[in-house]
């Protein structure tokens, strides 16, 4: 049963690879500040905002 579930989930995600890669390329390097927030986006948006400062500090210090 575990293998059947795994294979089904894998097939589902693999169907979306082309679309996800195109979306990532399209959004690559832009600010996320202008995007419309929806409730499902809250956790990743919060994490990005939390991580922005340490990442910026790390890139300055090398």
Biotite code that builds the C-alpha atoms (Angstrom):
import biotite.structure as struc

atoms = struc.array([
    struc.Atom([0.000, 0.000, 0.000], chain_id="A", res_id=1, res_name="UNK", atom_name="CA", element="C"),
    struc.Atom([2.834, 2.423, 0.847], chain_id="A", res_id=2, res_name="UNK", atom_name="CA", element="C"),
    struc.Atom([4.389, 1.865, -2.573], chain_id="A", res_id=3, res_name="UNK", atom_name="CA", element="C"),
    struc.Atom([1.066, 2.511, -4.311], chain_id="A", res_id=4, res_name="UNK", atom_name="CA", element="C"),
    struc.Atom([0.617, 5.791, -2.406], chain_id="A", res_id=5, res_name="UNK", atom_name="CA", element="C"),
    struc.Atom([4.211, 6.809, -3.095], chain_id="A", res_id=6, res_name="UNK", atom_name="CA", element="C"),
    struc.Atom([3.909, 6.070, -6.808], chain_id="A", res_id=7, res_name="UNK", atom_name="CA", element="C"),
    struc.Atom([0.642, 8.009, -7.017], chain_id="A", res_id=8, res_name="UNK", atom_name="CA", element="C"),
    struc.Atom([2.066, 11.036, -5.222], chain_id="A", res_id=9, res_name="UNK", atom_name="CA", element="C"),
    struc.Atom([5.224, 10.917, -7.322], chain_id="A", res_id=10, res_name="UNK", atom_name="CA", element="C"),
    struc.Atom([3.233, 10.803, -10.561], chain_id="A", res_id=11, res_name="UNK", atom_name="CA", element="C"),
    struc.Atom([1.121, 13.758, -9.417], chain_id="A", res_id=12, res_name="UNK", atom_name="CA", element="C"),
    struc.Atom([4.165, 15.912, -8.655], chain_id="A", res_id=13, res_name="UNK", atom_name="CA", element="C"),
    struc.Atom([5.957, 14.880, -11.825], chain_id="A", res_id=14, res_name="UNK", atom_name="CA", element="C"),
    struc.Atom([2.983, 16.116, -13.868], chain_id="A", res_id=15, res_name="UNK", atom_name="CA", element="C"),
    struc.Atom([3.614, 19.605, -12.504], chain_id="A", res_id=16, res_name="UNK", atom_name="CA", element="C"),
    struc.Atom([7.412, 19.748, -12.923], chain_id="A", res_id=17, res_name="UNK", atom_name="CA", element="C"),
    struc.Atom([7.349, 21.683, -16.218], chain_id="A", res_id=18, res_name="UNK", atom_name="CA", element="C"),
    struc.Atom([4.844, 24.227, -14.900], chain_id="A", res_id=19, res_name="UNK", atom_name="CA", element="C"),
    struc.Atom([6.661, 24.675, -11.578], chain_id="A", res_id=20, res_name="UNK", atom_name="CA", element="C"),
    struc.Atom([10.046, 25.090, -13.282], chain_id="A", res_id=21, res_name="UNK", atom_name="CA", element="C"),
    struc.Atom([8.600, 27.681, -15.682], chain_id="A", res_id=22, res_name="UNK", atom_name="CA", element="C"),
    struc.Atom([7.011, 29.572, -12.779], chain_id="A", res_id=23, res_name="UNK", atom_name="CA", element="C"),
    struc.Atom([10.272, 29.508, -10.824], chain_id="A", res_id=24, res_name="UNK", atom_name="CA", element="C"),
    struc.Atom([12.217, 30.831, -13.822], chain_id="A", res_id=25, res_name="UNK", atom_name="CA", element="C"),
    struc.Atom([9.631, 33.544, -14.395], chain_id="A", res_id=26, res_name="UNK", atom_name="CA", element="C"),
    struc.Atom([9.757, 34.652, -10.753], chain_id="A", res_id=27, res_name="UNK", atom_name="CA", element="C"),
    struc.Atom([13.495, 34.183, -10.336], chain_id="A", res_id=28, res_name="UNK", atom_name="CA", element="C"),
    struc.Atom([15.225, 37.255, -8.999], chain_id="A", res_id=29, res_name="UNK", atom_name="CA", element="C"),
    struc.Atom([12.140, 39.412, -8.473], chain_id="A", res_id=30, res_name="UNK", atom_name="CA", element="C"),
    struc.Atom([10.791, 40.785, -5.230], chain_id="A", res_id=31, res_name="UNK", atom_name="CA", element="C"),
    struc.Atom([7.824, 38.943, -3.778], chain_id="A", res_id=32, res_name="UNK", atom_name="CA", element="C"),
    struc.Atom([6.526, 42.141, -2.165], chain_id="A", res_id=33, res_name="UNK", atom_name="CA", element="C"),
    struc.Atom([4.254, 43.034, -5.104], chain_id="A", res_id=34, res_name="UNK", atom_name="CA", element="C"),
    struc.Atom([2.467, 39.686, -5.197], chain_id="A", res_id=35, res_name="UNK", atom_name="CA", element="C"),
    struc.Atom([-1.049, 39.265, -3.827], chain_id="A", res_id=36, res_name="UNK", atom_name="CA", element="C"),
    struc.Atom([-1.061, 37.462, -0.502], chain_id="A", res_id=37, res_name="UNK", atom_name="CA", element="C"),
    struc.Atom([-3.581, 34.711, 0.105], chain_id="A", res_id=38, res_name="UNK", atom_name="CA", element="C"),
    struc.Atom([-4.003, 32.813, 3.369], chain_id="A", res_id=39, res_name="UNK", atom_name="CA", element="C"),
    struc.Atom([-2.166, 29.784, 2.030], chain_id="A", res_id=40, res_name="UNK", atom_name="CA", element="C"),
    struc.Atom([0.861, 32.005, 1.332], chain_id="A", res_id=41, res_name="UNK", atom_name="CA", element="C"),
    struc.Atom([1.228, 33.278, 4.902], chain_id="A", res_id=42, res_name="UNK", atom_name="CA", element="C"),
    struc.Atom([3.707, 30.715, 6.278], chain_id="A", res_id=43, res_name="UNK", atom_name="CA", element="C"),
    struc.Atom([6.177, 30.855, 3.361], chain_id="A", res_id=44, res_name="UNK", atom_name="CA", element="C"),
    struc.Atom([5.901, 34.655, 3.122], chain_id="A", res_id=45, res_name="UNK", atom_name="CA", element="C"),
    struc.Atom([6.594, 35.024, 6.836], chain_id="A", res_id=46, res_name="UNK", atom_name="CA", element="C"),
    struc.Atom([9.590, 32.730, 6.576], chain_id="A", res_id=47, res_name="UNK", atom_name="CA", element="C"),
    struc.Atom([10.962, 34.676, 3.601], chain_id="A", res_id=48, res_name="UNK", atom_name="CA", element="C"),
    struc.Atom([10.623, 37.921, 5.514], chain_id="A", res_id=49, res_name="UNK", atom_name="CA", element="C"),
    struc.Atom([12.226, 36.417, 8.613], chain_id="A", res_id=50, res_name="UNK", atom_name="CA", element="C"),
    struc.Atom([15.118, 35.066, 6.553], chain_id="A", res_id=51, res_name="UNK", atom_name="CA", element="C"),
    struc.Atom([15.688, 38.180, 4.406], chain_id="A", res_id=52, res_name="UNK", atom_name="CA", element="C"),
    struc.Atom([17.777, 39.975, 7.029], chain_id="A", res_id=53, res_name="UNK", atom_name="CA", element="C"),
    struc.Atom([20.102, 37.079, 8.002], chain_id="A", res_id=54, res_name="UNK", atom_name="CA", element="C"),
    struc.Atom([20.611, 36.190, 4.328], chain_id="A", res_id=55, res_name="UNK", atom_name="CA", element="C"),
    struc.Atom([21.453, 39.777, 3.447], chain_id="A", res_id=56, res_name="UNK", atom_name="CA", element="C"),
    struc.Atom([23.857, 40.005, 6.393], chain_id="A", res_id=57, res_name="UNK", atom_name="CA", element="C"),
    struc.Atom([25.519, 36.746, 5.409], chain_id="A", res_id=58, res_name="UNK", atom_name="CA", element="C"),
    struc.Atom([25.991, 37.852, 1.799], chain_id="A", res_id=59, res_name="UNK", atom_name="CA", element="C"),
    struc.Atom([27.676, 41.081, 2.978], chain_id="A", res_id=60, res_name="UNK", atom_name="CA", element="C"),
    struc.Atom([30.041, 39.306, 5.361], chain_id="A", res_id=61, res_name="UNK", atom_name="CA", element="C"),
    struc.Atom([30.851, 36.614, 2.833], chain_id="A", res_id=62, res_name="UNK", atom_name="CA", element="C"),
])
